[in-house]
Amino acid sequence: MPVDTQVPAGQKMAAPPSARQALTRRRTLGLFTLLAALGLLLLTSLAHGSNSLSYSQVWTGLWVRDTTEASLIVWELRIPRTVVGVIVGACFGVAGALIQALTRNPLADPGILGVNAGAGFAVTLGVGFFGLTGITGYIWFAFLGAAAATLLVYVIGSAGRGIISPVTLVLAGVALGAVLNGFSTFLTLIDPDTFRSIRNWGLGSIARTDLADTLSVLPLLLTGLAIAVCLSGSLNSVTLGDDLAASLGTKIMRTRVLGIIAVTLLAGGATALTGGIAFVGLMVPHIVRWFVGPDQRWIILCSALAAPVLVLAADILGRVIARPGEVEVGILTAIVGAPVLIALVRHRKASGL
């Protein structure tokens, strides 16, 4: 009798050793490339700006902190914005990887849950009704607004069913984001003078955030990163579909709820600090997936490295092309992100994780 070689349902054929070795080499090469690029950009970020410094001046300024111009520029201006760029970049990148895995949609980003819209609406209310004028006041309003919007999306997505589907979450997030953005725009149009102060915040910048503001939100960001790391194994099952994930023993509801909490902490905290940086959460996880494969553990790790590379590169470019001024990071990532989004949509594999 002929031998039945069909693979049982729910199982995948093991990749041949040569394929596994090639994937391992590609992951290792990608990881070391990202680390090298991040190190180079950290140094470049300290050296270049409206007043460029030589690398020897940067090195001296780092180790000899005094009142010289080079030391003041490095410690008072360049180090804070570089640290902020690394932190918020990692947060946006990991948040993007999480939401793409949770919704099984590689073209999703944190804004799809209404995070950015919630933060922007809360800041608009804070400026209009409480007279907020600076980023110190914006941070907590933005974070609370992002958390409230995400919670509302969760409630809407699970109403009447007790379960949450990725499609329902996406629809609820898009709808709520449109409503909140509409209200924010309406308020700013009826009193432009009052809301002038939030226009620059909404562009997405790492230049106006100091280390004290960053440190105040850092525990929440680290909590979000820790949750993401702990969920990475379960996310591999979730991306296969709810039925198969349940058959593999994954607690789908717990994974999805914790994932939403992590996205809120990461994207909400980063948006509070910078006003939101477009397309980072979309581009980075998708590009990373091309060379590390579908394993969410590798995607989250490499997204945490690749996203700061993108943010720092955009920040440095914005300082160089507009001297003595600068172009906001959020503007440059949007300019780069639009054609990348078009390319992803047209790519024949864009719809699959």
C-alpha positions in Angstrom: 0.0 0.0 0.0 1.2 3.5 -0.7 2.6 5.4 2.3 0.6 8.4 3.4 3.1 11.3 3.7 0.5 14.0 4.4 1.5 16.3 7.3 -1.2 16.2 10.1 -3.3 19.3 10.5 -1.8 21.9 12.8 1.7 20.8 12.2 4.4 22.2 9.9 7.1 20.3 8.2 10.4 21.0 9.8 12.7 23.2 7.7 15.7 21.4 6.2 19.0 21.9 8.1 20.4 24.2 5.4 17.3 26.5 5.6 17.6 26.7 9.4 21.3 27.5 9.2 20.7 30.2 6.6 18.0 31.7 8.8 20.3 31.6 11.8 23.0 33.3 9.8 20.6 35.9 8.5 19.3 36.7 12.0 22.8 36.9 13.5 24.1 39.1 10.7 21.0 41.4 11.0 21.4 41.6 14.8 25.0 42.6 14.7 24.3 45.0 11.8 21.6 46.8 13.8 23.9 47.0 16.9 26.7 48.5 14.8 24.3 51.0 13.1 22.9 52.0 16.4 26.4 52.6 17.9 27.4 54.6 14.9 24.3 56.8 15.0 24.7 57.4 18.7 28.1 58.9 18.1 26.9 60.8 15.0 23.9 62.2 17.0 26.3 63.6 19.6 28.5 65.2 16.9 26.1 66.8 14.4 23.6 69.6 14.6 23.3 73.3 14.0 26.8 73.5 15.7 28.7 70.5 14.6 31.5 69.1 16.7 34.5 66.9 15.7 34.5 63.4 17.1 37.5 64.3 19.2 35.5 67.1 20.8 32.6 64.8 21.5 35.0 62.3 23.1 36.6 64.9 25.3 33.2 66.4 26.2 31.9 63.0 27.2 34.7 62.3 29.6 35.6 65.9 30.8 32.4 67.6 31.8 33.1 71.3 32.3 31.9 74.7 31.1 33.5 74.5 27.6 31.2 74.9 24.7 31.7 71.3 23.5 30.9 69.8 26.9 27.8 72.0 27.3 26.5 71.1 23.9 27.1 67.3 24.4 25.6 67.1 27.9 22.9 69.7 27.8 21.6 69.3 24.2 22.8 66.2 22.4 22.8 63.5 25.1 19.2 64.2 26.2 17.7 64.1 22.7 19.7 61.1 21.8 18.6 59.1 24.8 15.0 60.2 24.2 15.3 59.1 20.5 16.5 55.6 21.5 13.9 55.1 24.2 10.8 56.3 22.2 12.1 54.6 19.0 12.3 51.3 20.8 8.9 51.8 22.3 7.2 52.6 19.0 9.0 49.7 17.3 8.0 47.1 19.8 4.4 48.5 20.1 4.1 48.2 16.3 5.4 44.6 16.4 2.8 43.8 19.1 -0.2 45.3 17.4 0.7 43.6 14.1 0.9 40.2 15.9 -2.3 40.8 17.9 -4.3 41.9 14.9 -2.5 39.5 12.5 -2.2 42.5 10.2 1.4 43.4 9.0 0.2 46.8 7.9 -1.1 47.9 11.3 0.6 50.3 13.7 -0.1 51.6 17.2 -2.4 54.4 15.9 -4.8 51.7 14.8 -6.0 51.4 18.4 -6.6 55.1 18.7 -3.5 55.7 20.9 -2.3 58.8 19.1 -5.8 60.2 18.7 -6.6 59.7 22.4 -3.3 61.4 23.4 -3.9 64.3 21.1 -7.5 64.8 22.2 -6.5 64.7 25.9 -3.7 67.3 25.3 -6.2 69.5 23.4 -8.6 69.4 26.3 -5.7 70.1 28.7 -4.7 73.2 26.8 -8.2 74.5 26.3 -9.6 73.9 29.8 -6.5 73.7 32.1 -4.2 76.1 30.4 -1.3 73.7 29.8 1.6 75.4 28.0 4.6 73.0 28.2 5.5 69.4 27.6 5.7 68.8 31.4 1.9 69.3 31.5 1.3 67.5 28.2 2.9 64.2 29.3 0.4 62.9 31.8 -2.6 64.2 29.9 -1.3 62.5 26.7 -0.6 59.3 28.5 -4.0 59.2 30.2 -5.8 60.0 27.0 -4.0 57.2 25.2 -4.9 54.8 27.9 -8.5 55.9 28.0 -8.8 55.6 24.2 -7.3 52.1 24.2 -9.6 51.0 27.0 -12.6 52.4 25.2 -11.6 50.5 22.0 -11.3 47.3 24.1 -14.8 47.8 25.6 -16.3 48.6 22.2 -14.5 45.6 20.6 -15.8 43.1 23.2 -19.3 44.6 23.7 -22.1 42.0 23.5 -19.8 39.1 22.8 -17.4 38.7 25.6 -14.6 38.0 23.0 -12.3 40.3 21.1 -11.5 39.7 17.5 -8.6 41.4 15.7 -11.0 42.8 13.0 -13.3 44.2 15.6 -10.4 45.9 17.4 -9.2 47.5 14.1 -12.7 48.8 13.2 -13.2 50.2 16.7 -9.8 51.8 16.8 -10.1 53.4 13.4 -13.6 54.7 14.2 -12.7 56.1 17.6 -9.5 57.7 16.2 -11.5 59.5 13.5 -14.0 60.8 16.0 -11.3 62.0 18.5 -9.3 63.6 15.7 -12.4 65.4 14.5 -13.1 66.8 17.9 -9.5 67.9 18.3 -9.5 69.7 15.0 -12.8 71.3 15.7 -11.5 72.7 19.0 -8.3 74.0 17.5 -10.1 75.8 14.7 -12.6 77.6 16.9 -9.8 79.1 19.0 -6.5 79.0 17.1 -4.6 81.3 19.5 -5.3 79.1 22.5 -4.2 75.9 20.8 -1.1 77.3 19.0 1.2 75.8 21.7 0.3 72.2 20.8 1.0 72.5 17.0 4.7 71.8 17.4 4.1 69.0 19.9 1.8 67.2 17.4 4.5 67.2 14.7 6.6 64.6 16.6 9.9 65.9 18.0 12.6 64.6 20.4 14.3 68.0 20.8 11.9 69.5 23.3 11.8 66.6 25.8 14.3 66.6 28.6 15.6 63.7 30.6 13.5 64.6 33.7 10.3 64.2 31.7 11.6 61.0 30.2 12.6 59.5 33.5 9.1 60.3 34.9 7.5 58.0 32.2 10.4 55.5 32.0 8.9 53.0 34.6 5.8 52.7 32.5 7.8 52.2 29.3 10.0 49.6 30.9 6.9 47.8 32.2 5.5 47.7 28.6 8.8 46.4 27.2 8.8 43.7 29.9 5.3 42.6 29.1 6.1 42.5 25.4 9.1 40.2 26.0 7.1 37.9 28.2 4.4 37.6 25.6 6.7 37.0 22.6 6.4 33.2 22.8 2.6 33.3 23.1 2.3 35.7 20.1 3.9 33.1 17.9 0.7 31.0 18.5 -1.7 33.9 18.2 -0.5 34.7 14.7 -1.5 31.3 13.6 -5.2 32.0 14.4 -7.3 31.7 17.5 -8.4 28.1 17.0 -4.9 26.8 16.4 -3.5 28.9 19.2 -6.1 27.5 21.7 -5.3 24.0 20.6 -1.6 24.6 21.4 -2.5 25.7 24.9 -2.2 29.5 24.5 -4.5 31.6 26.7 -5.7 33.9 23.9 -7.7 36.3 26.0 -4.9 36.8 28.5 -2.4 37.3 25.7 -4.5 39.8 23.9 -5.4 41.8 27.0 -1.8 42.0 28.2 -0.7 42.9 24.6 -3.1 45.8 24.5 -1.9 47.0 27.9 1.7 46.8 26.6 0.8 48.7 23.5 -0.9 51.4 25.6 2.1 51.7 27.9 4.7 51.8 25.1 2.9 53.9 22.4 1.0 56.0 24.9 4.2 56.9 26.9 6.2 57.5 23.7 3.5 59.7 22.2 3.2 61.6 25.4 6.9 62.5 25.2 7.2 63.3 21.5 3.7 63.9 20.2 3.8 60.8 18.0 6.3 59.8 15.3 4.6 58.5 12.3 5.2 55.2 10.5 7.9 53.9 12.9 5.6 51.3 14.3 4.5 50.3 10.8 7.7 50.2 8.9 10.2 48.7 11.4 8.5 45.4 12.4 7.6 44.7 8.8 11.1 45.3 7.5 12.6 43.3 10.4 10.3 40.4 9.6 11.9 40.1 6.2 15.3 39.0 7.6 14.4 37.4 10.9 11.4 35.4 9.8 8.0 35.1 11.6 9.3 34.3 15.1 7.9 37.1 17.3 10.8 36.8 19.8 13.2 37.9 17.1 10.9 40.5 15.7 10.4 42.2 19.0 14.1 42.1 19.8 15.2 43.5 16.4 12.4 46.0 16.3 13.7 47.4 19.6 17.0 48.0 17.9 15.9 49.0 14.4 13.4 51.6 15.4 15.9 53.7 17.3 18.2 53.5 14.3 15.4 55.0 12.1 14.5 57.7 14.7 18.1 58.8 15.2 18.8 58.8 11.5 15.8 60.9 10.8 16.7 63.3 13.7 20.3 63.7 12.4 19.0 64.3 8.9 16.5 66.9 10.1 19.3 68.8 11.9 21.7 68.7 8.9 19.4 69.7 6.0 17.8 72.7 7.7 20.7 74.4 9.5 20.6 76.5 11.6 17.1 75.2 12.2 15.8 71.7 12.0 13.0 69.5 10.6 11.0 67.6 13.1 11.6 63.8 13.3 7.9 63.1 12.8 7.9 65.0 9.5 10.8 63.1 8.0 9.6 59.6 9.1 6.2 60.4 7.5 8.0 61.5 4.2 9.9 58.3 4.2 7.1 56.2 5.5 4.5 57.1 2.8 6.4 55.5 -0.1 7.3 52.6 2.1 3.7 52.0 3.0 2.8 52.1 -0.8 5.5 49.5 -1.4 4.3 47.3 1.4 0.7 47.4 0.1 1.9 46.5 -3.4 4.2 43.7 -2.2 2.7 40.3 -2.9 3.5 39.1 0.6 2.3 42.2 2.4 -0.8 40.6 3.8 0.9 37.7 5.6 2.7 37.4 8.8 
